[in-house]
Amino acid sequence: MIRKYMPKKEILLVILVAFLIGSIGGAFFLEPIYQEVPSVMTAVERNMPNNEETLYLDLSSSNDLAELENNLSHTDGFKSYNEESVSISLWSFSDTEKSYFEEIVGNIDDHYKNYTVNSSGKITIYLADNYSASNALKSFSDWYKLVYGDTLSYAQVHSKLVIDASHLDEFEKNLLARGIVASKMEGPIQSSIDNANASMVSDTSFVLFTGAIGIFVAVLGIYFDSFVVYYRRLRKFLRTKQKR
């Protein structure tokens, strides 16, 4: 009602204040809700029957691997657990040393399904079915001690855990209590998180968007009477045209 009496500078000030209010409201009230969108989307996948989630675990050889497997297998929602490979870090290999290990590792144990040797000194041994990482480490450690007269100080075991998606929280808490965090997760829950994150805008863009909404509402309020007049004229024009 007082728009026609307002100087242009005051109109600009109203629009600026509207942008600030919209931005502040978006940052402090709406953004926390917006950030929960992935959690809401995963809640649906968690409750879908027969959904499975796969967790990839990188474990220290110092862990009690047998006890861990036994504990996981007796947790509700357990599907399967497999130790897939073992990584052993030695020293940086020369070309001659690298060639030597590439030739000899396969002869240490018949249960080595496959293996790779990196110039950085990392040897990764892939395990045959139903063959434990502990046995693979023991056979390699025995050979290493026989040849080099030393013992291995550290190795990493790579395992795959398949669970019922509805019990994901329980397994994550169980693992975290042992200082273990999944290095990678695959399944419908992780896919929904990835899709949600890919479709969501950045925090800055979201705040600017809420500021733009504030401007839109302010402009709508300032020029509301004009919009009403134009709307009535449009309705009158359409009615006249229909009668003709």
C-alpha positions in Angstrom: 0.0 0.0 0.0 2.8 2.4 0.7 5.0 1.3 -2.2 4.2 4.3 -4.4 5.4 6.6 -1.6 8.7 4.7 -1.0 11.9 6.0 -2.6 13.8 3.5 -4.8 16.6 3.4 -2.2 14.3 2.2 0.5 12.9 -0.5 -1.9 16.4 -1.7 -2.5 17.1 -1.7 1.2 13.9 -3.9 1.8 15.1 -6.3 -0.8 18.6 -6.4 0.7 17.2 -7.1 4.2 14.9 -9.8 2.7 18.0 -11.5 1.2 19.8 -11.4 4.5 16.8 -12.8 6.4 16.4 -15.6 3.8 20.1 -16.4 3.9 20.3 -16.5 7.7 17.1 -18.5 7.9 18.5 -21.0 5.4 21.9 -21.3 7.1 20.6 -21.8 10.6 17.2 -23.4 10.3 16.8 -25.0 6.8 20.3 -26.2 6.0 20.5 -28.7 9.0 17.3 -30.2 7.7 18.6 -30.3 4.1 21.8 -32.1 5.2 19.6 -34.9 6.6 18.2 -35.7 3.2 20.7 -38.6 2.6 19.8 -40.1 6.0 16.1 -40.0 5.2 16.7 -41.7 1.8 18.8 -44.4 3.3 16.1 -45.1 6.0 13.9 -46.5 3.2 16.7 -48.8 1.9 17.5 -50.1 5.4 13.9 -51.4 5.8 13.6 -53.0 2.4 13.5 -56.8 2.7 16.4 -58.8 1.3 18.6 -55.8 0.9 22.3 -56.6 1.5 25.3 -54.3 2.2 28.9 -55.2 1.6 31.6 -53.8 3.8 35.3 -54.0 2.9 37.6 -54.2 5.9 41.3 -53.5 6.1 42.5 -55.2 9.2 45.8 -55.3 11.0 47.4 -58.7 11.3 47.8 -58.0 15.0 44.0 -58.3 15.4 42.5 -61.6 16.6 41.1 -62.5 13.2 39.5 -65.7 14.3 37.7 -64.1 17.2 36.5 -61.2 15.0 35.0 -63.6 12.4 33.3 -65.6 15.2 31.9 -62.4 16.7 30.6 -61.1 13.4 29.1 -64.5 12.4 27.0 -64.5 15.6 25.6 -61.0 15.1 22.0 -60.7 13.8 22.0 -59.8 10.1 25.2 -61.7 9.3 25.4 -63.1 5.7 29.0 -64.0 5.0 32.6 -63.1 5.8 35.6 -63.8 3.6 39.3 -62.9 3.9 40.2 -62.1 0.4 43.9 -61.0 0.4 46.9 -60.1 2.5 49.2 -57.1 1.9 52.8 -57.3 3.2 55.0 -54.2 3.1 58.8 -54.8 2.9 61.4 -52.3 1.5 61.5 -50.5 -1.8 62.6 -53.1 -4.4 65.2 -52.8 -7.1 64.3 -54.2 -10.5 66.2 -57.4 -9.6 64.5 -57.8 -6.3 61.1 -57.2 -7.8 61.7 -59.8 -10.5 62.9 -62.3 -7.8 59.8 -61.8 -5.6 57.5 -62.0 -8.7 59.1 -65.4 -9.5 59.3 -66.9 -6.0 56.1 -65.9 -4.1 53.9 -68.3 -6.1 56.1 -71.2 -5.0 55.8 -70.5 -1.3 52.2 -71.8 -0.8 49.9 -73.6 -3.2 46.9 -71.8 -1.6 48.0 -68.4 -3.0 45.3 -67.8 -5.6 47.2 -64.9 -7.1 49.7 -62.2 -6.1 51.1 -58.8 -7.1 54.5 -57.3 -6.4 55.0 -53.5 -6.3 58.3 -51.7 -6.7 57.5 -49.9 -3.4 57.9 -53.2 -1.6 54.3 -54.1 -1.2 53.3 -57.7 -1.9 49.6 -58.5 -2.1 48.6 -62.2 -1.9 45.1 -63.2 -3.0 43.7 -66.2 -1.0 42.1 -69.3 -2.4 38.6 -70.2 -1.2 38.3 -71.3 2.4 42.0 -70.5 3.1 42.6 -68.1 6.0 44.8 -65.1 6.1 46.5 -66.4 9.2 47.7 -69.5 7.4 48.8 -67.4 4.4 50.8 -65.1 6.7 52.4 -68.0 8.5 53.6 -69.7 5.3 55.0 -66.4 4.0 56.5 -65.5 7.4 58.2 -68.9 7.7 59.7 -68.6 4.3 60.8 -65.0 4.9 62.5 -66.0 8.2 64.2 -69.0 6.5 65.6 -66.8 3.7 66.3 -63.5 5.4 66.5 -64.6 9.1 64.0 -62.0 10.2 60.3 -61.9 11.1 57.5 -59.8 9.6 56.5 -56.8 11.7 53.2 -55.9 10.0 50.7 -57.1 7.4 47.2 -56.0 6.4 44.3 -58.3 5.8 41.6 -57.3 3.4 38.2 -58.9 4.1 34.7 -58.7 2.8 31.6 -58.7 5.1 28.1 -59.1 3.7 25.2 -58.2 6.0 21.5 -57.6 6.0 21.1 -53.8 5.3 18.7 -53.4 8.2 21.4 -54.3 10.7 24.1 -52.0 9.3 24.2 -49.8 12.4 24.8 -52.7 14.7 27.8 -54.0 12.7 29.3 -50.5 12.4 29.1 -50.0 16.1 30.5 -53.5 16.7 33.5 -52.8 14.4 34.0 -49.3 15.7 34.3 -50.7 19.2 37.3 -52.6 17.9 38.8 -49.6 16.2 37.7 -50.9 12.7 36.1 -48.7 10.1 35.0 -50.1 6.7 37.3 -48.8 3.9 34.5 -49.1 1.4 30.8 -50.0 1.4 28.7 -51.2 -1.5 24.9 -51.8 -1.7 21.6 -50.0 -1.9 22.3 -47.9 1.2 25.6 -46.6 -0.1 24.1 -46.1 -3.6 21.3 -44.0 -2.1 23.8 -41.9 -0.2 25.9 -41.4 -3.3 22.9 -40.4 -5.4 21.7 -38.0 -2.8 25.1 -36.4 -2.4 25.4 -36.1 -6.2 22.0 -34.4 -6.5 22.4 -32.0 -3.6 23.8 -28.5 -4.1 26.7 -27.1 -2.0 26.0 -25.4 1.4 26.9 -22.0 -0.1 24.5 -22.5 -3.1 21.7 -23.6 -0.7 22.1 -20.5 1.4 22.1 -18.3 -1.7 19.0 -20.1 -2.9 17.1 -19.3 0.4 18.3 -15.7 0.1 16.8 -15.6 -3.4 13.5 -16.9 -2.0 13.6 -14.1 0.5 14.0 -11.6 -2.3 11.2 -13.2 -4.3 8.8 -12.9 -1.2 9.8 -9.3 -0.7 9.2 -8.3 -4.3 5.9 -10.2 -4.2 4.9 -8.2 -1.1 6.0 -4.9 -2.5 4.3 -5.3 -5.8 1.4 -7.4 -4.6 -1.3 -4.8 -5.5 0.0 -4.6 -9.0 -0.1 -8.3 -9.4 -3.7 -8.4 -8.2 -4.7 -5.7 -10.7 -3.0 -7.5 -13.6 -4.6 -10.8 -12.6 -8.1 -9.2 -12.5 -7.5 -7.7 -15.9 -6.4 -11.0 -17.3 -9.5 -12.8 -16.0 -11.7 -10.1 -17.4 -10.0 -10.4 -20.8 -10.4 -14.2 -20.8 -14.0 -14.0 -19.9 -14.7 -11.5 -22.6 -12.9 -13.6 -25.2 -14.9 -16.7 -24.2 -18.3 -14.9 -24.6 -17.2 -13.9 -28.1 
